[in-house]
């Protein structure tokens, strides 16, 4: 437990536009118990004055659900990528340093563009296709043993924390990252989604796919939902090997 103080000190990395250089500003706000980082940013938004007494623009950041479900408020807090809605001030060392996740382009201040991750989800077809809105009756049932681990994978909120923690996801690499890979396993496990299993596996067998994983295992440690990402990657290694033989010998292999 961090010792409580009468004020909360924050050092925030800011950037006025995608092309402008980053800079730091220090803020100091009154301490209240049980504050999270979002509450601190809201306080600064109400009174955008630096610790030196200089008026400035309100800090830009993203948030939505405020209960670690949407993933929008991801940022680097004291060097660790995490959700700012569940980052409690009482458990953080001061001054609290807030930075945008460097894996993604900065839009402004702590707001980032996560298109890289969403484009990867499109690449692997991370959804269950349907051929119409008419009533098709009850679909095939998923075995309970499979449903239990599939539910764990479905907790992904596309927050981008695992991509930020992964050393293989950077500006010099086109690796799609752990989250989209895990979604491949999730949707291939679905009885209807399995119809596109080969298509998804072939998508991750190409450039920027599974072979780019360096097995650092940072992703599974950083994931705020505790998703077994490395287990999914290991399972996909086996499945892509089988798919490779299917492609070589024919679909009946």
Buried (B, 14 or more C-beta within 10 A) or exposed (E): EEEEEEEBBBBBBBBBEEEEEEEEBEBBBEBEEEBBBBBBBBBBEEEBEBBEEEEEEEBBBBBEEBEBBBBBBBBBBBEEBBBBBBBBBBEBEBBBBBBBBBBBEBBBBBBBEBEBBBEBBEBBBBEBEEEEEEEEEEEEEBEEEEEEBBEBBBEBBBBBBBBBBBEBBEEEBEBBBBBBBBBBBBBBBBEBBBEBBBEBBBBBBEEBBBEBBEEEBBBBEBBBBEBBBBBBBBBBEEBBEEBEEBBEEEEEE
